[in-house]
Amino acid sequence: MASTIEGARQHTTNAPVTGSRRAALARSWRARLQAARTAEARLVAWERALATVGAPGSLVARARRTVEDTREEVRLCAALAEAQGERASPPPAPVLLPAGDPAELAASIARHGAVEGTLAACVASAAARRVTEPTVRRAAARLAEIATGRAELAWQALGWAVAAGGAPVRAAVARVLAEPFRPLPDDGAPTDPALAAFGQLASAERLAVAREAHGHVLAALARALLG
């Protein structure tokens, strides 16, 4: 992990990006950093909530490991932002969840973990495949791996919640999964397609990947969960 982060910090030395492209990359990694910190806050809350509502110890332990992976994501994004001269942003406000209400907890995991998480994982995987800059490639691959693991945790948690929580939980999850496609936030996403070489897809490509994932990947996972 340390070598991946150090490589991310040094990538401007090995393959300099200048002018407006450097500024665009800096904004993009800063936005990705903020998203990772928000995901970290949610995961911490979900881990505690899952333990409170009686989730299996193995699921709670996986949530704890996913928190640590997401903290690695925060460090990687910070390194990539700093390589472009962008300081790390402050952490977001804590995300509070109603830990005692299984249906609301499941709906939150469905919306932010399963739906948004799956779309984000697909976008991160697509971005990693487009990277050509060698010192960014390893970091981008790890970011995609972390995002995928976070989405997988969400679907595992929903599988347990639907089985254990009965009709109210199932209905809450089904409502979220039936919602129409909503684009992922793209604050800071570049408009220059050339920046895909450095790990940042342009807004139009991000939107296209997310829309396709919603219609195919997410739909298949929802059917597998709910039948």
C-alpha positions as CSV (number, residue, x, y, z in Angstrom):
1,M,0.0,0.0,0.0
2,A,2.8,2.4,0.9
3,S,4.5,2.0,-2.4
4,T,1.1,2.6,-4.2
5,I,0.6,5.9,-2.3
6,E,4.2,7.0,-2.9
7,G,3.8,6.3,-6.6
8,A,0.6,8.3,-6.7
9,R,2.4,11.3,-5.0
10,Q,5.3,11.2,-7.5
11,H,3.3,10.8,-10.7
12,T,3.6,14.5,-11.7
13,T,7.4,14.2,-11.6
14,N,7.3,11.1,-13.9
15,A,4.7,12.4,-16.3
16,P,4.1,16.1,-15.8
17,V,0.7,17.6,-16.4
18,T,0.6,21.3,-16.7
19,G,-1.7,24.3,-16.9
20,S,-5.5,23.7,-17.1
21,R,-5.2,20.0,-17.2
22,R,-3.3,19.9,-13.9
23,A,-5.9,22.1,-12.3
24,A,-8.7,19.9,-13.7
25,L,-7.0,16.8,-12.3
26,A,-6.5,18.5,-8.9
27,R,-10.2,19.3,-8.7
28,S,-11.2,15.8,-9.7
29,W,-9.0,14.1,-7.1
30,R,-10.2,16.5,-4.5
31,A,-13.8,15.6,-5.3
32,R,-12.9,11.9,-5.2
33,L,-11.2,12.4,-1.9
34,Q,-14.4,14.1,-0.5
35,A,-16.5,11.2,-1.8
36,A,-14.2,8.7,-0.1
37,R,-14.4,10.5,3.2
38,T,-18.2,10.5,3.0
39,A,-18.2,6.8,2.2
40,E,-15.9,6.2,5.2
41,A,-18.3,8.1,7.5
42,R,-21.3,6.1,6.2
43,L,-19.4,2.8,6.6
44,V,-18.5,3.6,10.2
45,A,-22.2,4.3,11.0
46,W,-23.3,1.2,9.1
47,E,-20.9,-1.0,11.0
48,R,-22.2,0.2,14.3
49,A,-25.8,-0.1,13.2
50,L,-25.4,-3.6,11.8
51,A,-24.0,-4.7,15.2
52,T,-26.9,-3.0,17.0
53,V,-29.6,-4.7,15.0
54,G,-28.0,-8.2,15.4
55,A,-26.2,-8.8,12.1
56,P,-23.9,-11.8,12.0
57,G,-20.4,-11.2,13.4
58,S,-18.8,-12.1,10.1
59,L,-20.8,-9.3,8.4
60,V,-19.9,-6.8,11.0
61,A,-16.2,-7.8,10.7
62,R,-16.4,-7.4,6.9
63,A,-17.9,-3.9,7.4
64,R,-14.9,-3.1,9.7
65,R,-12.4,-4.3,7.1
66,T,-14.2,-2.2,4.4
67,V,-13.9,0.8,6.6
68,E,-10.1,0.3,6.7
69,D,-10.0,-0.2,2.9
70,T,-11.9,3.0,2.5
71,R,-9.4,4.8,4.7
72,E,-6.7,3.5,2.3
73,E,-8.8,5.0,-0.5
74,V,-8.8,8.3,1.3
75,R,-5.0,8.3,1.6
76,L,-4.6,7.3,-2.1
77,C,-6.9,10.1,-3.3
78,A,-5.1,12.6,-1.0
79,A,-1.8,11.6,-2.6
80,L,-3.2,11.9,-6.1
81,A,-4.6,15.3,-5.3
82,E,-1.4,16.5,-3.6
83,A,0.6,15.4,-6.6
84,Q,-1.3,18.1,-8.5
85,G,-0.7,20.7,-5.8
86,E,-4.2,20.3,-4.2
87,R,-4.3,20.0,-0.4
88,A,-6.6,17.4,1.2
89,S,-10.1,18.6,2.0
90,P,-11.5,18.5,5.5
91,P,-13.6,15.5,6.6
92,P,-17.3,15.7,6.1
93,A,-19.8,15.9,8.9
94,P,-20.7,12.6,10.4
95,V,-23.5,10.7,8.8
96,L,-26.1,9.7,11.4
97,L,-28.3,6.7,10.9
98,P,-31.3,5.3,12.8
99,A,-29.5,2.3,14.1
100,G,-32.6,0.9,15.8
101,D,-34.8,0.8,12.7
102,P,-33.8,-2.1,10.4
103,A,-35.9,-0.9,7.5
104,E,-34.4,2.5,7.5
105,L,-30.9,1.1,7.8
106,A,-31.5,-1.3,4.9
107,A,-32.9,1.5,2.8
108,S,-29.8,3.6,3.5
109,I,-27.5,0.7,2.6
110,A,-29.5,0.0,-0.5
111,R,-29.4,3.7,-1.7
112,H,-25.9,4.6,-0.9
113,G,-24.1,1.3,-0.8
114,A,-25.9,-0.9,-3.3
115,V,-27.1,1.6,-5.9
116,E,-24.6,4.4,-5.7
117,G,-21.8,2.0,-4.6
118,T,-22.4,-0.3,-7.6
119,L,-22.4,2.6,-10.1
120,A,-19.3,4.1,-8.5
121,A,-17.5,0.7,-8.6
122,C,-18.3,0.4,-12.3
123,V,-17.1,3.9,-13.0
124,A,-13.9,3.3,-11.0
125,S,-13.3,0.0,-12.9
126,A,-13.8,1.7,-16.2
127,A,-11.5,4.5,-15.2
128,A,-8.8,2.0,-14.1
129,R,-8.9,0.3,-17.5
130,R,-8.4,3.6,-19.3
131,V,-5.3,4.6,-17.4
132,T,-2.1,4.7,-19.4
133,E,0.2,6.6,-17.1
134,P,2.2,3.8,-15.3
135,T,2.5,5.5,-11.9
136,V,-1.2,6.1,-11.7
137,R,-2.3,2.6,-13.0
138,R,-1.6,0.8,-9.8
139,A,-3.4,3.3,-7.7
140,A,-6.4,3.4,-10.0
141,A,-6.6,-0.4,-9.9
142,R,-6.6,-0.4,-6.1
143,L,-9.2,2.3,-6.0
144,A,-11.5,0.2,-8.3
145,E,-10.9,-2.8,-6.0
146,I,-11.8,-0.9,-2.9
147,A,-15.0,0.5,-4.5
148,T,-16.0,-2.9,-5.7
149,G,-15.5,-4.4,-2.2
150,R,-17.7,-1.6,-0.7
151,A,-20.5,-2.4,-3.1
152,E,-20.2,-6.1,-2.4
153,L,-20.5,-5.5,1.3
154,A,-23.7,-3.5,0.7
155,W,-25.3,-6.4,-1.3
156,Q,-24.2,-8.9,1.3
157,A,-25.7,-6.7,4.1
158,L,-28.9,-6.4,2.1
159,G,-29.1,-10.2,1.6
160,W,-29.0,-10.7,5.4
161,A,-31.4,-7.8,6.1
162,V,-34.0,-9.0,3.6
163,A,-33.8,-12.5,5.0
164,A,-33.9,-11.5,8.6
165,G,-36.1,-8.4,8.6
166,G,-39.2,-9.7,7.0
167,A,-41.7,-7.8,4.8
168,P,-41.0,-4.2,6.1
169,V,-37.3,-4.5,5.3
170,R,-37.9,-6.2,1.9
171,A,-40.4,-3.5,0.9
172,A,-38.0,-0.7,1.9
173,V,-35.2,-2.2,-0.1
174,A,-37.4,-2.9,-3.1
175,R,-38.6,0.7,-3.2
176,V,-35.0,2.0,-3.3
177,L,-33.9,-0.5,-6.0
178,A,-36.9,0.4,-8.1
179,E,-36.1,4.1,-8.3
180,P,-35.1,5.5,-11.7
181,F,-31.5,6.1,-12.7
182,R,-29.9,9.1,-11.0
183,P,-26.4,10.2,-12.2
184,L,-23.7,10.1,-9.6
185,P,-22.5,13.4,-8.4
186,D,-19.8,14.7,-10.7
187,D,-18.5,17.7,-8.9
188,G,-15.0,18.1,-10.1
189,A,-15.2,15.6,-12.9
190,P,-13.2,16.9,-15.9
191,T,-14.6,17.6,-19.4
192,D,-11.3,16.7,-21.1
193,P,-11.3,13.0,-22.3
194,A,-7.5,13.1,-22.3
195,L,-7.4,13.0,-18.5
196,A,-8.7,9.4,-18.6
197,A,-5.0,8.5,-19.0
198,F,-4.4,9.8,-15.5
199,G,-7.4,8.1,-13.9
200,Q,-10.2,10.6,-14.3
201,L,-13.0,9.9,-16.8
202,A,-14.7,12.9,-18.3
203,S,-18.2,13.7,-17.2
204,A,-19.9,12.4,-20.3
205,E,-18.1,9.0,-20.1
206,R,-18.8,8.7,-16.3
207,L,-22.5,9.3,-17.1
208,A,-22.5,6.7,-19.9
209,V,-20.8,4.0,-17.8
210,A,-23.1,4.7,-14.8
211,R,-26.3,4.6,-16.9
212,E,-25.3,1.3,-18.5
213,A,-24.4,-0.2,-15.1
214,H,-27.8,0.8,-13.8
215,G,-29.6,-0.9,-16.6
216,H,-27.6,-4.1,-16.6
217,V,-25.4,-4.7,-13.5
218,L,-27.7,-3.2,-10.9
219,A,-30.8,-4.6,-12.4
220,A,-29.3,-8.1,-12.4
221,L,-28.2,-7.8,-8.7
222,A,-31.6,-6.5,-7.7
223,R,-33.3,-9.5,-9.4
224,A,-31.0,-11.9,-7.6
225,L,-31.7,-10.2,-4.3
226,L,-35.5,-9.9,-4.5
227,G,-36.4,-12.6,-7.0
